[in-house]
């Protein structure tokens, strides 16, 4: 019996504790609505199941290697190109390579560190809630940025709230040492992550590509000069 229970637990995707209050509220509403009128229970049950799915926190296997930048989130690569980092990150006045990953409401919303290093700065900025796919969302939307002192320079990763998102959660603290792929936050309920890279890094993904948080390699240091690198 113990082995069966262990197998069942191993097959279930963990749920992040941030979702517990929402799941409990929706489950209560499902029961209450069902008490009022039976068919409403099934609507509440579907909403509860979606909430459980949204707050899933699956384990990920992060690639190991020098100079790798790992996707901080599940979603679609929406932008790859040069852009000015947010001023509050204090990453300098020059444009940097920016790779953006857009998360819809069905993606896993756990955010992970793109590189290993020490968190030098965390900067939160209130703002609007525009569609996170728009380029101006990087400037106008509510956001929270981390500056990580990585192996090959400082890397900025910015959590950006979206049209539906109304809550950015950051688990990390300044001076904390993160490992690549380590969880550092989440955003509810649909949003975007921007990664700003220092010189020497080259993207290994293209716009429209699907990224897996904690697993997909977005860029690599020195890849521009390495002709053996292939992007599938």
Steps between C-alpha positions, in 0.01 A plus 500: 500500500784740585659445160167572328456824695856605416436432132182708509678789672787485250259520206319808635630847411567705817290811562673816618387625842413842350202331339354340813277796601357537147434127468329492840279800415393355164434158655279662765316700233444182298337334800296809583379548142419131479289535813309786333455319169657169405634588149695796642715253694656373178588854390668560835677165477642587157623837635663323796671248271633782281638679807678181612644467149612864496696473823679178404869492583658214304862398563740596223845374396720805434784461245846543649783669315710815492338820376146367457191718543192298592142603430348658812147390408279277289354673197566637155811698409334827400801728442871459430708813441675802646314715754575740783470339846261661749681792670429370851727200435799732451646286221637797306376726219581267209260252339540133591388180336148437632313172478134509602283201591122554501285282728131450431251391767561131421879507546672406822568835670791408723799728423857364510845657508652521149859477631681412820627787710439745783194726495654846505178699477122455504294791372119517494319763292121550499335562166221417260359162390529508121517190285838350594573414135522870410851644486402800714397263780870487595484872580140561612389187686543409864823306532759353733862465394793299630864573419708183529881509505570205273810326378543733199349826627174632638176356367164673548176303520173693522157369601236701311132499590257461211144577401358241739788480748456705815757352734877456470656274762875490564645242739861619478687761703795724422841332559340154464696256283285331234572200284393495135147360484427574866151635574500870586137606450174479308241728343121467513330454241672555160812704443853526362865462597777711344865392522771763436843360415846657517739508205631167382170312512317398184140370477437138409123540459275678252174691536204264508694213653350328805718511810490280809591676822809362667591286197512687168835668427427856382858618441863411555812699565727500196244326280524771232859404429440125523406367160425156642194629683174390340154637568228243428 
